[in-house]
Amino acid sequence: MTNSADQAKSIRLAIVRQKYRPDGGAERFISRALEALNDQNIDLNIITRQWEGKPNPKWKIHLCNPAKYGRVSREKGFAAAAQQCWKQEHFDIVQSHERIPGCDIFRAGDGAHRVWLEQRARVISPFQRLLTQISPYHRYVLQAEEAMFHSPELKKIICNSEMVKRDIMRCYGVDESRFAVIYNAIDSQKFTPATDEQRHASRETLSIPAGAVALIYVGSGFERKGLKPAIEAIASSDRYLIVVGQDKDQKKYESLAKQAGCLERVRFAGVQNNVLPFYHAADGMILPTLYDPFPNVILEAMACGLPVITSQTCGGAEFIREGHEGFVCDALDVAKLSEFVKKIPSRLENAEMGNAARERILPCSPKNLSQQLVALYYSLLA
């Protein structure tokens, strides 16, 4: 137990993230955590290669941008530069969001790479699986992951779901005492259910009929996030699908929707800095992701009063009881997904499930996130 004198001392905290993208889930956790920690007695530092956001003037940005000649070179180069930076600066605590041995805390926001490869193997060809096995990049990431989890400097692993904690324990034999499960924060005052006027305006922009039931999918990297089964699930219904996000193979998914006979009910909206109006156009979310530790978009959707359909390999499933806040099944079970899609009602006719979803996420406040992180930091310094 730390006393007030201990907590009066300023903590020099470094957060490591290679590249900050405003639309990235990990980056949104970092920015929300930093904002939540802003009132604490903490000297906030960010070690990064590239920061595209608008950091608070109080935060100190340490740019580490060595030359890179490919994916492995990029990862190795940043890891070495970040290690050099934190050794020179002598921070009290280094919290890495990258797989870099030597950090005090690792936040496993991307989960376990080994588990992601296990899940991805379910949807790729035998030749692609072979390429993955011999890929220098995947081999490097797996080696870095193992080295980091077995590093003597690593004191705590922050997981944003119990699922990820179990995955890491299974794959790397890490003792349960080294974990802290801290769920992401959501601003439930910003993400709120749509008023009738907001719903109407958002639907008018997207050309979605007022009486139709629409589901929203939010995520870049369509293969991983399960856009194919999402499209196939709505194809056999009269539901609309709003797709927010980007992927280099978007044309392939447009062709899939056309072949399935539902392209006229799918809206490809691209990446959006403000997703709120798109949530306001929807009655529910569908995210049958192959592997996702706990996407922020699930918290956002639930805060907006949307029930969620997701997969067993998504940490967000921990917040969903079947038929209460949404539905959960295997990521590739299109028959189940189709059944669940038809069970999502129009929010205008029945808001009970959506209201339960919003109620479930209310404890995930920035204040609670801040308290849990600060308690963790002081316990490590005690």
C-alpha positions as CSV (number, residue, x, y, z in Angstrom):
1,M,0.0,0.0,0.0
2,T,1.5,3.4,-1.0
3,N,1.0,6.5,1.1
4,S,0.2,10.0,-0.1
5,A,3.9,11.0,0.2
6,D,4.8,8.2,-2.3
7,Q,2.1,9.4,-4.6
8,A,3.2,13.0,-4.4
9,K,6.4,12.1,-6.3
10,S,6.1,12.6,-10.0
11,I,6.4,9.4,-12.1
12,R,8.3,9.7,-15.4
13,L,6.3,7.4,-17.6
14,A,7.3,6.4,-21.1
15,I,4.7,4.9,-23.5
16,V,6.2,3.2,-26.6
17,R,4.2,2.9,-29.8
18,Q,5.9,2.7,-33.2
19,K,3.4,4.6,-35.3
20,Y,0.3,6.6,-34.2
21,R,-2.7,6.5,-36.5
22,P,-5.7,8.4,-35.4
23,D,-8.1,5.6,-36.5
24,G,-6.2,2.8,-34.8
25,G,-7.6,1.0,-31.8
26,A,-4.3,0.8,-29.9
27,E,-3.8,4.5,-30.5
28,R,-7.2,5.4,-29.2
29,F,-6.4,3.4,-26.1
30,I,-3.1,5.4,-25.7
31,S,-4.7,8.8,-26.3
32,R,-7.6,8.0,-23.9
33,A,-5.2,6.7,-21.3
34,L,-3.0,9.7,-21.6
35,E,-5.9,12.1,-21.4
36,A,-7.1,10.1,-18.3
37,L,-3.7,10.3,-16.7
38,N,-3.3,14.0,-17.5
39,D,-4.5,15.2,-14.1
40,Q,-2.3,12.7,-12.3
41,N,1.2,13.5,-11.0
42,I,2.8,11.8,-14.0
43,D,5.4,13.1,-16.5
44,L,4.1,11.7,-19.7
45,N,6.5,10.7,-22.5
46,I,5.8,9.0,-25.8
47,I,8.5,7.1,-27.7
48,T,7.4,6.8,-31.3
49,R,8.6,6.7,-34.9
50,Q,5.7,8.8,-36.2
51,W,2.9,10.6,-34.3
52,E,0.1,11.8,-36.6
53,G,-2.3,12.9,-33.9
54,K,-2.4,16.1,-31.9
55,P,-0.7,15.4,-28.6
56,N,-1.3,17.5,-25.5
57,P,1.4,20.1,-25.1
58,K,2.2,18.6,-21.7
59,W,3.3,15.3,-23.4
60,K,6.9,14.9,-24.4
61,I,7.4,13.2,-27.8
62,H,10.6,11.3,-28.4
63,L,11.0,10.6,-32.1
64,C,12.9,7.4,-32.9
65,N,12.9,7.1,-36.7
66,P,15.9,5.0,-37.9
67,A,16.2,4.0,-41.6
68,K,14.2,1.0,-42.6
69,Y,14.6,-1.4,-45.5
70,G,11.6,-3.7,-45.1
71,R,9.3,-4.9,-42.4
72,V,11.9,-6.8,-40.3
73,S,14.3,-3.9,-40.6
74,R,11.6,-1.5,-39.5
75,E,10.7,-3.6,-36.4
76,K,14.3,-4.3,-35.4
77,G,15.4,-0.7,-36.0
78,F,12.6,0.9,-34.0
79,A,13.1,-1.7,-31.1
80,A,16.8,-0.9,-30.9
81,A,16.2,2.9,-31.1
82,A,13.4,2.8,-28.5
83,Q,15.5,0.7,-26.1
84,Q,18.4,3.2,-26.5
85,C,16.0,6.1,-25.8
86,W,14.6,4.8,-22.6
87,K,18.0,3.7,-21.3
88,Q,19.3,7.3,-21.9
89,E,16.3,8.9,-20.3
90,H,16.1,6.7,-17.2
91,F,12.3,6.7,-17.1
92,D,10.7,5.3,-13.9
93,I,8.4,3.1,-16.0
94,V,8.5,2.0,-19.6
95,Q,5.1,0.8,-20.9
96,S,5.5,-0.7,-24.4
97,H,2.7,-1.3,-26.9
98,E,5.2,-3.0,-29.1
99,R,7.0,-6.4,-28.7
100,I,10.3,-5.0,-27.3
101,P,12.2,-6.9,-24.6
102,G,13.3,-4.8,-21.7
103,C,10.1,-2.8,-21.0
104,D,8.6,-2.8,-17.5
105,I,5.0,-3.2,-18.7
106,F,3.8,-4.6,-22.0
107,R,0.2,-3.8,-23.1
108,A,-0.9,-6.7,-25.2
109,G,-3.3,-4.6,-27.2
110,D,-2.7,-6.7,-30.3
111,G,-3.0,-10.0,-28.4
112,A,-0.7,-12.9,-29.1
113,H,0.7,-13.0,-32.6
114,R,0.9,-16.8,-32.4
115,V,-2.8,-17.0,-31.8
116,W,-3.6,-14.6,-34.6
117,L,-1.6,-16.8,-37.0
118,E,-3.5,-19.9,-35.7
119,Q,-6.8,-18.2,-36.5
120,R,-5.7,-16.8,-39.9
121,A,-4.6,-20.3,-41.0
122,R,-8.3,-21.1,-41.0
123,V,-9.1,-18.8,-44.0
124,I,-5.9,-18.9,-46.1
125,S,-4.7,-21.4,-48.7
126,P,-2.1,-24.1,-47.9
127,F,0.4,-22.2,-50.0
128,Q,-0.3,-19.0,-48.0
129,R,0.2,-21.0,-44.8
130,L,3.6,-22.2,-46.1
131,L,4.6,-18.6,-46.9
132,T,3.6,-17.6,-43.4
133,Q,5.7,-20.3,-41.8
134,I,8.8,-19.2,-43.7
135,S,8.1,-15.5,-43.6
136,P,11.1,-13.6,-42.0
137,Y,8.6,-11.0,-40.6
138,H,6.3,-13.5,-38.8
139,R,9.4,-15.4,-37.6
140,Y,10.8,-12.2,-36.2
141,V,7.6,-11.2,-34.5
142,L,7.2,-14.6,-32.9
143,Q,10.8,-14.5,-31.6
144,A,10.4,-10.9,-30.3
145,E,7.1,-11.9,-28.6
146,E,8.7,-14.9,-26.9
147,A,11.8,-12.9,-25.8
148,M,9.7,-10.1,-24.4
149,F,7.3,-12.4,-22.4
150,H,10.4,-14.2,-20.9
151,S,12.3,-11.0,-20.3
152,P,13.5,-10.6,-16.6
153,E,12.7,-6.9,-16.8
154,L,9.0,-7.4,-17.6
155,K,7.0,-6.9,-14.5
156,K,3.4,-6.7,-15.7
157,I,1.4,-7.5,-18.8
158,I,-1.8,-5.4,-19.3
159,C,-4.5,-7.3,-21.2
160,N,-7.7,-5.7,-22.3
161,S,-9.6,-9.0,-22.0
162,E,-9.4,-12.2,-20.1
163,M,-9.2,-14.0,-23.5
164,V,-5.8,-12.5,-24.3
165,K,-4.6,-13.3,-20.8
166,R,-5.5,-17.0,-21.3
167,D,-3.9,-16.9,-24.8
168,I,-0.6,-15.7,-23.5
169,M,-0.6,-18.1,-20.6
170,R,-1.3,-21.0,-23.0
171,C,1.3,-20.0,-25.6
172,Y,4.2,-18.8,-23.4
173,G,3.6,-20.2,-19.9
174,V,3.6,-16.8,-18.2
175,D,2.4,-17.0,-14.5
176,E,-1.0,-15.5,-13.9
177,S,0.4,-13.2,-11.2
178,R,2.1,-11.1,-13.9
179,F,-1.1,-10.0,-15.5
180,A,-3.4,-7.1,-15.0
181,V,-6.7,-7.1,-17.0
182,I,-7.7,-3.5,-17.6
183,Y,-10.5,-2.9,-20.0
184,N,-10.4,0.0,-22.5
185,A,-12.2,3.2,-21.6
186,I,-15.1,4.8,-23.5
187,D,-16.5,8.3,-23.2
188,S,-20.2,7.5,-22.7
189,Q,-21.0,11.2,-22.8
190,K,-19.7,11.5,-26.3
191,F,-20.9,8.1,-27.6
192,T,-24.7,8.2,-26.9
193,P,-27.7,6.7,-28.6
194,A,-29.1,8.6,-31.6
195,T,-31.9,11.1,-31.2
196,D,-34.7,10.7,-33.8
197,E,-33.2,13.7,-35.7
198,Q,-29.7,12.3,-35.7
199,R,-30.9,8.9,-36.9
200,H,-32.9,10.5,-39.7
201,A,-30.0,12.8,-40.8
202,S,-27.5,10.0,-40.8
203,R,-29.7,7.6,-42.7
204,E,-30.5,10.3,-45.3
205,T,-26.8,10.8,-45.9
206,L,-26.3,7.1,-46.5
207,S,-29.6,6.6,-48.4
208,I,-30.9,4.0,-45.9
209,P,-34.7,3.8,-45.6
210,A,-36.0,5.1,-42.2
211,G,-37.8,1.8,-41.5
212,A,-35.0,-0.6,-42.5
213,V,-32.7,-2.4,-40.0
214,A,-29.1,-1.5,-40.5
215,L,-26.0,-3.0,-39.0
216,I,-22.6,-1.4,-38.8
217,Y,-19.2,-2.9,-39.3
218,V,-16.1,-0.8,-38.3
219,G,-12.6,-1.9,-38.9
220,S,-9.7,-1.7,-41.3
221,G,-8.2,-5.0,-42.5
222,F,-11.3,-6.7,-43.8
223,E,-9.9,-10.2,-43.7
224,R,-9.0,-10.1,-40.0
225,K,-12.1,-8.3,-38.9
226,G,-14.5,-10.6,-40.8
227,L,-16.1,-8.5,-43.4
228,K,-16.7,-11.5,-45.7
229,P,-18.9,-13.5,-43.2
230,A,-20.6,-10.2,-42.3
231,I,-21.6,-9.6,-45.9
232,E,-22.7,-13.2,-46.3
233,A,-24.7,-13.0,-43.1
234,I,-26.8,-10.0,-44.3
235,A,-27.2,-11.4,-47.8
236,S,-30.0,-13.7,-46.8
237,S,-31.9,-11.0,-45.0
238,D,-33.3,-7.6,-45.8
239,R,-30.8,-5.9,-43.5
240,Y,-28.5,-3.0,-44.6
241,L,-24.7,-3.0,-43.8
242,I,-22.6,0.1,-43.2
243,V,-18.9,-0.6,-43.7
244,V,-16.6,1.9,-42.0
245,G,-12.9,1.3,-42.7
246,Q,-10.4,0.6,-45.5
247,D,-8.7,-2.3,-47.1
248,K,-6.5,-2.5,-50.3
249,D,-8.8,-5.4,-51.5
250,Q,-12.1,-3.4,-51.1
251,K,-13.0,-4.2,-54.7
252,K,-13.0,-7.9,-53.9
253,Y,-15.5,-7.3,-51.1
254,E,-17.7,-5.2,-53.4
255,S,-17.7,-8.0,-55.9
256,L,-18.6,-10.5,-53.1
257,A,-21.6,-8.3,-52.1
258,K,-22.6,-8.1,-55.8
259,Q,-22.4,-11.9,-56.2
260,A,-24.4,-12.4,-53.0
261,G,-27.1,-10.1,-54.3
262,C,-26.9,-7.5,-51.5
263,L,-24.6,-4.8,-52.9
264,E,-27.4,-2.3,-53.1
265,R,-27.8,-2.7,-49.3
266,V,-24.1,-2.3,-48.4
267,R,-22.6,1.1,-47.9
268,F,-18.8,1.3,-48.1
269,A,-18.0,4.6,-46.2
270,G,-14.2,4.3,-46.0
271,V,-12.2,5.5,-43.0
272,Q,-13.9,8.2,-40.9
273,N,-12.4,10.4,-38.3
274,N,-15.8,10.8,-36.8
275,V,-17.7,7.5,-36.7
276,L,-20.5,8.7,-34.4
277,P,-23.0,9.7,-37.2
278,F,-22.5,6.2,-38.7
279,Y,-23.3,4.5,-35.4
280,H,-26.4,6.8,-35.2
281,A,-27.6,5.3,-38.6
282,A,-27.4,1.8,-37.3
283,D,-29.5,-0.6,-35.1
284,G,-26.7,-3.0,-34.3
285,M,-23.0,-3.9,-34.9
286,I,-21.6,-7.0,-36.6
287,L,-18.0,-7.8,-36.2
288,P,-17.2,-11.5,-36.7
289,T,-13.5,-10.9,-36.3
290,L,-11.0,-13.8,-36.6
291,Y,-9.0,-12.5,-33.7
292,D,-9.3,-9.3,-31.8
293,P,-8.2,-8.7,-28.2
294,F,-11.0,-6.1,-27.5
295,P,-11.7,-3.6,-30.3
296,N,-12.7,-0.1,-29.1
297,V,-15.4,0.0,-31.7
298,I,-17.4,-2.5,-29.7
299,L,-17.4,-0.2,-26.7
300,E,-18.3,2.7,-28.9
301,A,-21.2,0.8,-30.6
302,M,-22.5,-0.4,-27.2
303,A,-22.3,3.1,-25.8
304,C,-24.5,4.2,-28.7
305,G,-27.1,1.7,-27.7
306,L,-26.3,-0.9,-30.3
307,P,-26.4,-4.6,-29.6
308,V,-23.3,-6.4,-30.9
309,I,-22.8,-9.6,-32.9
310,T,-19.2,-10.8,-32.6
311,S,-17.0,-13.9,-32.4
312,Q,-15.7,-16.1,-29.7
313,T,-12.2,-15.0,-30.6
314,C,-13.0,-11.4,-29.8
315,G,-12.4,-10.1,-26.3
316,G,-15.5,-8.0,-26.6
317,A,-17.5,-11.2,-26.3
318,E,-16.9,-11.0,-22.6
319,F,-19.4,-8.2,-22.4
320,I,-22.1,-10.0,-24.3
321,R,-24.8,-12.4,-23.0
322,E,-26.7,-14.0,-25.8
323,G,-29.9,-12.2,-26.4
324,H,-29.2,-9.5,-23.8
325,E,-26.4,-7.3,-25.2
326,G,-26.0,-9.2,-28.5
327,F,-24.9,-12.5,-29.8
328,V,-21.6,-14.5,-30.0
329,C,-20.6,-17.4,-32.3
330,D,-17.6,-18.7,-34.2
331,A,-16.2,-16.1,-36.6
332,L,-16.8,-18.3,-39.7
333,D,-20.3,-19.6,-38.7
334,V,-22.3,-17.8,-41.4
335,A,-25.4,-19.8,-40.6
336,K,-25.4,-18.6,-37.0
337,L,-24.4,-15.0,-38.0
338,S,-27.3,-14.9,-40.4
339,E,-29.7,-16.1,-37.7
340,F,-28.4,-13.4,-35.3
341,V,-28.6,-10.7,-37.9
342,K,-32.4,-11.4,-38.2
343,K,-32.7,-11.1,-34.4
344,I,-31.4,-7.6,-34.2
345,P,-34.5,-5.3,-34.0
346,S,-35.0,-1.8,-35.2
347,R,-34.0,0.5,-32.4
348,L,-37.2,2.5,-33.1
349,E,-39.3,-0.6,-32.3
350,N,-37.4,-2.2,-29.5
351,A,-34.4,-0.6,-27.8
352,E,-34.2,-3.1,-24.9
353,M,-31.2,-5.0,-26.2
354,G,-29.4,-1.8,-27.1
355,N,-30.1,-0.2,-23.8
356,A,-28.7,-3.3,-22.0
357,A,-25.5,-2.9,-24.2
358,R,-25.1,0.7,-23.1
359,E,-25.6,-0.2,-19.5
360,R,-22.9,-2.8,-19.7
361,I,-20.1,-0.5,-20.8
362,L,-20.8,2.4,-18.4
363,P,-18.2,1.2,-15.8
364,C,-15.5,1.5,-18.5
365,S,-15.0,5.2,-17.9
366,P,-11.7,7.1,-18.4
367,K,-11.7,7.8,-14.6
368,N,-11.7,4.0,-13.8
369,L,-9.0,3.4,-16.5
370,S,-6.9,6.2,-14.9
371,Q,-7.3,4.8,-11.4
372,Q,-6.4,1.3,-12.4
373,L,-3.3,2.4,-14.4
374,V,-2.1,4.7,-11.6
375,A,-2.6,2.0,-9.0
376,L,-0.6,-0.4,-11.2
377,Y,2.3,2.1,-11.7
378,Y,2.6,2.9,-7.9
379,S,2.5,-0.8,-7.0
380,L,5.4,-1.4,-9.4
381,L,7.4,1.5,-7.8
382,A,6.6,0.5,-4.2
